[in-house]
């Protein structure tokens, strides 16, 4: 029986291998198609579980029982807008409360049915969900700031070249807005709207405050001088070169941190293995105690 199953498995693998080789020889390989499908799945936005029935209805009810003071609501709302999350502070906090309530309910249910290993797994899953929910805002803000920081050298260099032929700062920024990345494009839309409706100096000041990086302060300082008729072409070129060097250093630093991040992905698997070993030991001890008494 075992020999027959092994031969059948070898025949199936040979069939798949020969089919792949023949397809590649005929120019119809599926390797590229699989790669494209993977890329499309990466680009596809993840579904928000809180918009699925009945979590959406539970969230609508739970957010009514969340209360903040004015300062806390303003701070959390500012962080949510900066992270690009289209939810209110009440909804964000209600999600945390519902996740904790679901974890506690499952823990009690597993304890009632004497499924102690399930209690341990539920506690670990609840702690992981709460930590992931806590880091949602900071992770999105960090990702947005990193994307803007990586694009700032190209933005500064483009402005430096364009301002040599066109001194209209609004036209130059509008031209770059068409090719800007999605993160910087949002900030440029706000900047252009403020430049049209108000003072250019105040618009640049608000732009550098929203970005909050030293490079943005240096760039906006040079652009404010350009708007007043002071030639800052050489300064913009130097700022662009400095930004480019800083961006390369950030990439090297990020790559050097990848092994540590990869090691941290093993922690959940290690925790599950430890939980399984502890569960076996606890059950063994309990059974021995029952036999003694």
Secondary structure, 3 states (H helix, E strand, C coil): CHHHHHHHHHHHHHHHHHHHHHHHHCCCCCHHHHHHHHHHHHHCCCCCHHHCCCHHHHHHHHHHHCCCCHHHHHHHHHHHHHHCCCCCHHHHHHHHHHHHHHHHHHHHHHHHCCCHHHHHHHHHHHHHHHHHHHCHHHHHHHHHHHHHHHHHHHHHHHHHHHCCCCCCHHHHHHHHHCCCCHHHHHHHHHHHHHHHHCCHHHHHHHHHHHHCCHHHHHHHHHHHHHHCCCCCHHHHHHHHHHHHHHHHHHHHHHHHHHHHHHHHCCHHHHHHHHHHHHHHHHHHHHHHHHHHC
